[in-house]
Amino acid sequence: MKHLLAIMIVFTALVARAQSEIKFSVTPKPTGPWEVGVRLLEWTDTTRVDPTDSTHFRTLPVWIWYPAPKGTKTTPHPPLPDDWRSEQGKYLDKKIGTTASRFLQNLNVWSVPEAPVALDEGTFPVLLFGPGHTWLPTDYSTIIEDIVSHGYIVVGYVPTGFPGVTKLANGKIVPSTLSVHQQDITFEDALFVRRNLNRLAAGWLKGVMNITQIGMFGHSQGGIASTVVAGKDSTLQVFVNLDGDLMGSALKVKVQQPALLLSNDERIGIQAATEKMDREGRERSEYRRHADWVRATDDTKVSLRVRINGIRHLNFNDLALVPAGQMTAAERKDKLGTADGAESLQTISTITRQFFDSYFRKSRFYNLVQLEERFPEVQAIHWKGLPFYEQQ
């Protein structure tokens, strides 16, 4: 009887563990009416030599997420091919710890590879997406798939040599060899992808892609790139910077398009700092990033900066979904905040999409009171060009 009881206890524990793993094995389901299709392409810029391999032109994997017909069968699956996922996992083991890395490697997404395109639903606006330094566009599947499910096409580029691992179509694995100080390369990558959107509009997305409605968003290094592209390409109509601090050549950029900066809660880091020098350094950084954003957007009619309380810099990608028990306190320090990961990703997705909606679909973005009432976890830090109280 004791042996049977012991077996039952072990079995119950294994079931509970399996249920816990299943609970966190799939990203939150997209909230929009469309299903999401995805294709992985590869584009080569014959005007530039690739800094990771001087014998070849600059080559970028490019993911295209697009609305698929309503009712398309979806089966959650890993976003990366197995061999790429395995190599990326080895890199993430060192970057974020083996437990969190394993979680991301086993995280499934909802987009359907090579799904049919929603051809009878009119045309959809197009958004470029740039990932943060060392990350891939697929690491932002929760936000991207949710936005696409509401009727957008998202073109996410891989800045080869910056992510932990890039796999090219010929099977070549390119490790992370380019540093954040070489970020200008990623700006050129983004501009190259922007110039080549017409090849999609003339090809398999003909009649679906609205090439006259182009926006951009990105996280960290990709958020900086969205700001730089806006400053260099007037055909980009609106952009959202997800927690990207302007630095280097980006500090010279001046934009005229409507601009939104969604920021992490730097106060968490300031309050957690145990050394006076560290705390004061963080305070100066917060002052600097705000002043840089105000200066860069001084010429635009609409410039917003919104802080999402309780989140940190990596809450903008799918790492936010890692349960607290699967990362040590040391691993979570300065990576993830105290907010619920899934809820914070939904907040980021909704605010980002509705900012784009207000320009591409002529819907109204929130006034200040509406925004803070709808999202109690957000706080506007800079609010220029939109009303505080009255209806627009």
N, C-alpha and C positions, 0 to 999 in steps of 0.2 A: 504493500500500500504506500509506504514511504517513497519507494522508487517511482511509483505511478504519479504521486503528488509532485515529485521533483521534475519529472518529465513534463507534466502539465504546466508547471511554473516556467520552465525553460521555453516550452512551446508558446505560452502566452506572451512571454517577453519577446520572442522572435516575431510573433504576429504584430505586436505593438510597434516594434522597430520597423518592420516592413511597411506598416500603414503610415508611419511617420515619414519614411523615405518616399512612399508613393505620393503623400500629400505635397511634398516639395519637389517632385520630379518633373512637373509641368509648369510652364509659365502661366500666369493668369490668362484666361480666355479673352481674346479681343472683344470689345464691347460694341462695335459697330455692326451695321446690317450686312456688310459684305464679308465673304470669306477672303482669305489672303493667299495669293500665289507668290512663288518666288523662283527666280532663275539666277544662276551664277554664270557670269560672263567674264571675259578677260579682254582688256583694251591695251593697246600699245601706242605710246606717244613717240612717234618717229622724229620729233624735234629735240628730244632730250636723251642723253646717255644715262643709263641707270646707275646711280651712285653705288648700288650694291654689287654691280657687275659691269665694268666699263666696256665689256665686249658686246653688250646688248642695249637696246633701247629701253626706256622706262616702261615697265609693264605692270599693270594694276588689275587684280581681280576686282570685279564690280558685281555687287548683288542688286538685283531689281526686285522689289516687293510691289505688288499690284493687286487691285481688287479682282477677285475671282467671283464667278456667278454665285448668287445666294443658293445655298443647298449643296454646294460642293462638299464632298465627303472629306473630312479632316481626320487625320490620325497623327497625334503628336509624335515627333521624331527629333533626333539631335540635329542642330542647325549646320554642323560641319561634317564633311566626309570623315569616315573613321580614321584614316591615316593622319589627316590634318588635325583632327580632334586629339589624337594620341600625342602628337608632337606639341601641340599647344598646351596640353595638360602637363607635360614635363616642365614647360616654362612656368606655368601658373603654380606648380608645386613650390617653386622657389619664390615666386612673387607674393602669393597670398596664403601659402601653407597648403599641405596636402589635403586636409579635410575640405576646405573651401574649394580647392581646385577640383577635387573629385565630385563635389556637388555640381559645379558648373559643367563638368564633362558629361554628367548624367542628366543634365537638365534638357527636357524636350520642349519644342516650340510648336506652334499651330500652323504656320504657313505650309502650303502644299507645293512641293517642288514640281515645276512644269505644269501647273494647273492651267486650265483654260482661262482666258481673259474675259472679264465682264464686258462684252462687246455692245450690249444693247442698253447701256446705262448712261450714255453720253460720254463726255470727256472728263478727265480727272487732272487736277493740278499736280505739279511735279515738285518734289522736295529733294534736294541733295542732302546727304548725311555724311558727316565726318566723325570718325571715332576718336576717342582719347588716346594719348600716347601709350603704346604697347598693347592696345586693345583692338578688336575686330568689330566691324559693324554688327555681326551676329551676336555680340555680347550685349547688344541693346535691343534684343528681339521683343521684349515686353512692350517697350515704348513704340518701336517702329511698327509692329504688327497691329497694335491698337489704333494708331493714326491711320494706317492703310485701310483698316476695316471700316473707317468712316469716309472713304472715297478719295484717297490720295495715292499717288505713285511715289515711292521712295527709292532713290538711287544711292546706295551706300558704297563708297569706294574704300579699298584697302591700300593705304600708303605703304607699299612694299618696303620692308626693311625697318619699319617702325614698330609694328605689332610684334608680339613675342615670336610668332611663327607665321610666315606666309607660304602657302603652297600654290605654285603656278600650274597651269594646265599641262605642261610637259613633265610634271611630276617633281620638279625641282623644289626643294624646301629652302626658303630664305629665312635665316634667323634674324633676330633684332640686332642690327648693327648700327643703326642711325640714332643719334641722340636728339633730345629735345632742343638742343642748340642748333639743329639743322632743320627746324620746323618750316623754313621757307620752302623746302621741297614739297611739303604737304600742301602748301598754298598753291603751288603750281599744279600739283595733282588735282586739286579741287577745280581749278580753272580749266584744266584739260577736260575733265569729266563734264563740266558745264558746257564747254564748246561742242562736245560730242553727243549731246542729248538728241540732236536732230537725227542721228543714225537710228535711234530707237523709234522716234516719231515717224520715220520713213519705213520702218521695218515691222516687226511683229506687234508693236504697240500703235500702229497707224490707226487713226480714228478714235483712239482711246486716250492718248497723251495730249494734254493741252499745253503746247509748247509756249503759249503766251502767258502762262501763269507759272512762274518759277520762283521758288523760295529755297531757303537753306537753313538747316539746323545741324548742330553737332555738339559733342561733349568735350570739354577740356581743350586739347589741341584742336579737335574738330570744331569746337565753338569759336576758338580764335580764328580758324580758317573761314568760318562763315562770316565773321566780321571783316576779314581781309577781302574775301571775294566780293562782299557787298561794296566795299570801298573801291574795288577795281572794275566791277562790272555793273553798270547801271541797269542792265536788263534783269538783274535779280531784284525782285520787288519787295521782299520782306524777309527778315531772318530772325532766328532765335539762337542765342548763345547759351548753352547749358554749362554754366560754371567754368568758363574758360577765362583765365586771367591774361589780359593782353601783355605781351612781352616782346622784346627784340624789335624787329621791323614793324610788327603789328602796332606798336605804339605811335607810329606815324600816320595810321589810317584815320580818315575822316569819312563817315558814311552819311547818306541822305535818306536811306530807306527806313521805314518803321522798324524799330529794334526792341527786342526783349531779351534781358539777361535774367536767367533763373539761377540763383546762387544757393550754395550750401550754407549751413549755419556755422559760420566761423567762430561764433561765441563758444561753441562746445570745445574747440581746440584751445581757445584763449583761457577758458575757465579751468581746463584740465592741465594747463601748463604749470609745472611745479617750479620752474626756474624763472626768475624775474626777467632775464634777458630774452628767454624764449617767449614769454607772454608779451613783452613789449614789441618784439619782432613781429609776432602775429598781429598785434594791434596796428602796427605800421603797414603791414601787408594789406589789411582790410581797408585802411584809409586809402592806400595807393590804388587798389583795384577799383574802388568806387570812383576816385578822381579820374582814373584812366578811362573808365566807361563813360562818364559824363563828358569828358573832353572828346572822345571818339564820336559820340552821338550828338554833339552840340548843334550840328547843322540839320538834323532831322526833326520833323514835326512831332513824331511820337518816339519817345525813348523811355523805357520802363526797366526798373530793376526790382525783382521780387525775391525775397529770401524765403526758403521753405524751412521752417523751424524744425530742429531735431534731426536733420539729415547731414551727411558728410559728402565728400567729393565723389565717392564711388557708389553712393545711393542712386546715381543716375543710370547705372547699368544693371544687368541681371544679377550681379553680385549682391544687390540689395535683398534678394530673396533668400539668401543663406540664413537658416535659422540660427538664433543666438547660440544655441548649444553646440553648433558645429564649427565655431571659431573660438579660439581662446581670447581672453580680454586683450592680450598683447597683439594678436592678429587683427582684432577689430579696431584697435586704437587708431584714430585719425582716418580710418577707411569708411566705416559705417557709423551712423548715428543711432539715436535711441528710438526713432520713429519706426512704425511698421513698414517693412520694405515694400510689400505689395501695394499698400495704400499710397506710399510716397511716389511710387512709379506711376500709379494711376493719376495722381495729382499733377505730376510733371507732364504726362501725356495729354491730359485734358486741357491744361492751360496752354501748352504749346500748340495743340491743334486748333483751339478756339482763337488763338491769336492769328494763325494763318486763315482760319475761316472768315475772320472779320475783314480780310482784304481780298480773298479769292471768292468768297460766297456772300459778301456784303452783309454778313450777320453782325450783330453788335458784340463787341468785346465788353467785358465787365467795366463798370466804373469802379472806383477804388472801394467804396463801401460794399458793393456787390461781390467783388472778388474776395474780400476778407470775411464776408459773411458766408459765402459759398465754401471757402477753404479756410477754416479757422487756424490752420497750421501755417498760413502764409502771412508775410508782412511786407508791404511795399516800402522800399527804401528810396526809390527814385521814380517819380510819376510825372512825366512831362507829356502834354499833348492830349490827354484823355481826362474827362471830368472826374471830379472827386465824388460827387453826390448825384447830380441831376442825370436824368436819362439822356442818352445821345440822340 
